[in-house]
Amino acid sequence: MKLVTFTHDSRTCAGALVDDGVVDFTATDASLPDSMLELLQGGDDLMQRARAAAASASGGIPLDDVTLEAPIPRPGKALAIGLNYRDHAAETNQELPKHPIVFAKVTTCITGPGKPIHVPRVSHYVDWEGELCFVIGKTARYVAKEQAFDYVAGYMIGNDVSVRDWQSHAATWTTGKGFDTHGPTGPWLVTRDEVDPGHLRVRTWVNDDLKQDSNTEQLIFDVPTLVEYLSTAFTLEPGDVVFTGTPSGVGVARNPREFLKHGDTVRIEIDGLGVLENPIIDEPQ
């Protein structure tokens, strides 16, 4: 099932993508919540009711008539993993990490498909990072990786947009990774039963130029390992988003280096997860 957060007639709510458009869950079953976060917090039982609502709907709202938002518009936590692809480590001449490199993306950076990414007033060193994201489906603490998938709601595309000079201000990377609009996700959340996260092609284009072309087989720390590691440090909650890292092909590693500018478009495609596309604009005054 492809879960979406969408806006229609000035109302933002949760639904599912079907062949002929988008099903509004609450219009089909009034007992279902109208936010994705509440839906995930309801656990497997609520998700099964949502699945039944999508299957029984007589028709959907045409996709052209809705605005797709970030599937989780304001997650409780947005976590990210640095240097998590072997090919990316190779292009940056760095040793493979012994443990996941974890940092936080400020949740106000989250934005949706089609929404503009800002080149901030203070920097023009803005880089792309196409990534697989997973979303937590139920509260997780000290989860063994053998049970990790039970705690994953699904997968979506993310862009860990990075302001490279600000990223180097501190070892935590937080400021350079959390500028407003620098966490696009979407276009939908595909439930875990439809995705094998270990074998997905990841591609990123800037305008019509293919910049990244890799596969999640290159991940150093896979999804189960990350769930185990993160849940050992702190409690993961429904709706938390994890960016799993980017493959080779980022702008800062190119010779000469390349950065995003006003008028560019970034398009990321991951097998089975759709396409996430965002225009680049100068930050409005």
C-alpha positions as CSV (number, residue, x, y, z in Angstrom):
1,M,0.0,0.0,0.0
2,K,1.2,3.5,-0.9
3,L,0.3,5.9,2.0
4,V,0.1,9.6,1.3
5,T,-0.5,12.8,3.1
6,F,-2.3,15.2,0.8
7,T,-4.1,18.5,0.7
8,H,-7.5,18.8,-1.1
9,D,-9.9,21.7,-0.8
10,S,-7.8,23.3,1.9
11,R,-7.8,20.1,4.1
12,T,-4.7,18.1,4.8
13,C,-5.2,14.4,5.6
14,A,-4.0,10.8,5.2
15,G,-4.9,8.5,2.4
16,A,-3.7,5.9,0.0
17,L,-2.7,6.0,-3.6
18,V,-4.9,3.8,-5.8
19,D,-5.1,3.3,-9.6
20,D,-7.5,6.2,-10.2
21,G,-6.3,8.7,-7.6
22,V,-6.1,9.1,-3.9
23,V,-8.5,7.6,-1.3
24,D,-9.3,9.8,1.7
25,F,-9.3,7.4,4.6
26,T,-11.8,9.3,6.7
27,A,-14.2,9.8,3.8
28,T,-14.3,6.0,3.5
29,D,-14.2,5.1,7.2
30,A,-15.0,8.0,9.6
31,S,-13.3,6.1,12.5
32,L,-9.9,6.3,10.9
33,P,-7.6,9.3,11.8
34,D,-6.9,12.0,9.4
35,S,-3.2,12.3,10.1
36,M,-0.5,9.9,9.1
37,L,1.2,10.1,12.5
38,E,-2.0,9.1,14.3
39,L,-2.5,6.2,11.8
40,L,1.0,4.9,12.5
41,Q,0.5,5.3,16.2
42,G,-2.6,3.1,15.9
43,G,-0.5,0.0,15.1
44,D,-1.1,-3.0,12.9
45,D,-4.8,-3.1,13.6
46,L,-5.5,0.5,12.4
47,M,-3.2,-0.1,9.4
48,Q,-5.3,-3.1,8.4
49,R,-8.5,-1.0,8.6
50,A,-6.8,1.6,6.5
51,R,-5.9,-1.1,4.0
52,A,-9.5,-2.3,3.9
53,A,-10.7,1.3,3.4
54,A,-8.5,1.7,0.4
55,A,-9.5,-1.6,-1.1
56,S,-13.3,-0.9,-0.6
57,A,-13.3,2.7,-1.9
58,S,-15.4,3.2,-5.0
59,G,-13.0,5.7,-6.4
60,G,-10.3,8.2,-5.6
61,I,-9.7,11.9,-5.9
62,P,-7.8,12.5,-9.1
63,L,-4.1,12.8,-8.4
64,D,-4.0,16.1,-10.3
65,D,-6.6,17.6,-7.9
66,V,-4.5,17.0,-4.8
67,T,-1.2,18.4,-3.5
68,L,1.0,15.7,-2.1
69,E,2.8,16.6,1.2
70,A,5.7,15.0,3.0
71,P,4.2,11.6,4.1
72,I,5.2,12.4,7.7
73,P,5.0,16.2,7.7
74,R,6.5,16.7,11.2
75,P,8.1,13.6,12.5
76,G,9.0,13.4,16.2
77,K,12.6,12.5,15.2
78,A,14.4,12.8,11.9
79,L,17.6,10.9,12.1
80,A,20.2,10.4,9.4
81,I,23.2,8.2,8.8
82,G,26.5,9.5,7.4
83,L,29.0,7.7,5.2
84,N,26.8,4.6,4.9
85,Y,27.6,3.5,1.3
86,R,30.8,1.8,0.4
87,D,31.0,3.6,-2.9
88,H,30.5,7.0,-1.2
89,A,33.2,6.2,1.3
90,A,35.5,5.3,-1.6
91,E,34.8,8.6,-3.6
92,T,35.6,10.6,-0.5
93,N,38.7,8.6,0.4
94,Q,37.4,7.7,3.9
95,E,37.7,4.4,5.8
96,L,34.5,2.5,6.4
97,P,33.0,3.4,9.8
98,K,33.0,0.8,12.5
99,H,29.7,2.1,13.9
100,P,26.8,4.1,12.2
101,I,27.5,7.8,12.1
102,V,24.2,9.2,13.4
103,F,23.1,12.8,13.2
104,A,19.8,14.6,13.5
105,K,18.0,16.6,10.8
106,V,15.9,19.4,12.4
107,T,12.3,18.4,11.8
108,T,11.4,21.8,10.5
109,C,13.6,21.0,7.4
110,I,11.0,18.4,6.3
111,T,9.2,19.3,3.1
112,G,7.3,17.4,0.5
113,P,7.4,16.5,-3.2
114,G,7.3,19.4,-5.6
115,K,8.1,21.9,-2.9
116,P,11.1,24.2,-3.4
117,I,14.5,23.7,-1.9
118,H,16.1,27.0,-0.8
119,V,19.6,28.1,-1.6
120,P,20.0,29.9,1.7
121,R,21.2,33.6,1.9
122,V,24.3,32.6,3.9
123,S,25.7,29.9,1.5
124,H,25.8,28.7,-2.0
125,Y,27.4,25.3,-1.2
126,V,24.2,23.3,-1.4
127,D,24.5,19.7,-2.3
128,W,22.1,16.8,-3.1
129,E,22.0,13.4,-1.4
130,G,19.4,10.9,-2.7
131,E,18.5,8.5,0.0
132,L,16.3,5.6,1.1
133,C,14.3,6.5,4.2
134,F,12.5,4.2,6.5
135,V,9.7,5.1,8.9
136,I,9.2,3.5,12.3
137,G,5.8,1.9,12.8
138,K,5.7,1.1,16.5
139,T,7.6,1.9,19.6
140,A,11.1,0.3,19.5
141,R,13.6,-0.1,22.3
142,Y,16.4,-2.7,22.4
143,V,15.2,-4.3,19.2
144,A,17.3,-7.2,17.9
145,K,18.0,-6.9,14.2
146,E,16.3,-10.3,13.6
147,Q,13.0,-8.6,14.7
148,A,13.7,-5.2,13.2
149,F,11.4,-5.3,10.2
150,D,8.4,-5.8,12.6
151,Y,9.0,-2.2,13.8
152,V,9.3,-0.6,10.3
153,A,6.1,0.9,8.8
154,G,7.5,1.4,5.4
155,Y,9.9,3.2,3.1
156,M,10.1,6.4,1.1
157,I,12.6,8.6,-0.8
158,G,14.5,11.4,0.9
159,N,17.0,14.1,0.0
160,D,19.5,14.9,2.7
161,V,20.2,18.3,1.3
162,S,23.5,19.5,2.7
163,V,25.0,23.0,3.1
164,R,28.6,21.9,2.9
165,D,30.4,24.9,4.5
166,W,28.0,25.0,7.4
167,Q,28.2,21.2,7.8
168,S,31.9,21.6,8.6
169,H,31.2,24.2,11.4
170,A,31.0,21.3,13.9
171,A,31.5,17.6,14.0
172,T,27.8,17.0,14.7
173,W,26.9,18.3,11.1
174,T,23.5,19.4,12.5
175,T,23.5,23.0,11.2
176,G,24.6,22.1,7.7
177,K,22.0,19.3,7.5
178,G,18.9,21.1,9.0
179,F,18.3,24.3,7.0
180,D,14.6,24.9,6.3
181,T,13.4,23.0,3.2
182,H,16.5,20.7,3.3
183,G,14.7,17.5,4.1
184,P,12.3,16.6,1.2
185,T,10.6,13.2,1.5
186,G,8.0,11.4,-0.5
187,P,6.1,11.2,-2.7
188,W,4.5,8.4,-0.6
189,L,5.3,5.9,2.1
190,V,5.3,2.3,0.7
191,T,4.4,-0.3,3.4
192,R,7.1,-2.7,4.3
193,D,5.3,-5.8,2.8
194,E,6.0,-4.4,-0.7
195,V,9.7,-3.5,-0.4
196,D,13.0,-5.4,-0.1
197,P,15.2,-2.5,1.2
198,G,18.4,-4.4,0.6
199,H,18.2,-4.5,-3.2
200,L,16.9,-1.1,-4.5
201,R,18.5,1.0,-7.3
202,V,19.0,4.6,-6.2
203,R,19.3,7.3,-8.8
204,T,19.6,11.1,-8.6
205,W,19.4,13.6,-11.5
206,V,20.1,17.3,-11.4
207,N,18.2,18.7,-14.3
208,D,18.7,16.0,-16.9
209,D,22.2,14.9,-15.7
210,L,22.4,11.6,-13.8
211,K,24.6,12.3,-10.8
212,Q,24.0,9.2,-8.6
213,D,23.4,5.6,-9.7
214,S,23.9,3.0,-7.1
215,N,22.1,0.3,-5.1
216,T,21.2,-0.3,-1.5
217,E,23.4,-3.4,-1.7
218,Q,26.2,-0.9,-1.1
219,L,24.9,0.0,2.4
220,I,27.5,-0.6,5.1
221,F,24.8,-0.7,7.8
222,D,21.5,-2.1,6.5
223,V,18.0,-1.3,7.9
224,P,17.9,-4.1,10.5
225,T,21.3,-3.1,11.8
226,L,20.2,0.5,12.1
227,V,17.0,-0.3,13.9
228,E,19.0,-2.4,16.4
229,Y,21.7,0.3,16.9
230,L,19.4,3.3,17.2
231,S,16.9,1.5,19.5
232,T,19.7,0.6,21.8
233,A,20.5,4.2,22.3
234,F,17.0,5.6,22.6
235,T,13.4,4.9,22.0
236,L,12.1,5.0,18.5
237,E,8.5,6.0,18.1
238,P,5.9,5.7,15.4
239,G,6.5,8.2,12.7
240,D,10.2,8.7,13.3
241,V,12.1,9.0,10.0
242,V,15.5,7.6,9.3
243,F,17.6,8.7,6.3
244,T,19.9,5.8,5.6
245,G,22.7,7.6,3.8
246,T,23.7,8.5,0.3
247,P,25.7,6.7,-2.4
248,S,28.5,8.1,-4.5
249,G,27.9,11.0,-6.9
250,V,27.4,13.9,-4.6
251,G,28.5,17.4,-5.8
252,V,31.2,18.0,-3.2
253,A,33.1,14.9,-4.3
254,R,33.2,15.9,-8.0
255,N,36.1,17.5,-9.8
256,P,35.4,20.3,-10.1
257,R,32.9,20.5,-7.3
258,E,29.2,21.1,-8.2
259,F,26.5,22.7,-6.2
260,L,22.8,23.4,-6.6
261,K,21.7,26.8,-7.9
262,H,18.5,28.7,-8.5
263,G,16.6,27.1,-11.5
264,D,17.9,23.6,-11.0
265,T,15.6,20.6,-10.4
266,V,16.6,17.5,-8.3
267,R,14.9,14.3,-9.2
268,I,15.5,11.1,-7.1
269,E,14.1,7.7,-8.1
270,I,14.3,4.5,-6.0
271,D,12.9,1.2,-7.3
272,G,9.3,0.8,-6.3
273,L,9.1,4.0,-4.3
274,G,8.3,6.5,-7.0
275,V,10.0,9.8,-7.9
276,L,10.8,12.7,-5.6
277,E,11.3,15.9,-7.5
278,N,12.0,19.4,-6.1
279,P,12.9,22.7,-7.7
280,I,15.8,24.8,-6.4
281,I,15.2,28.5,-5.7
282,D,17.0,31.3,-3.9
283,E,15.7,31.7,-0.4
284,P,12.9,34.3,-0.5
285,Q,13.7,37.6,1.2
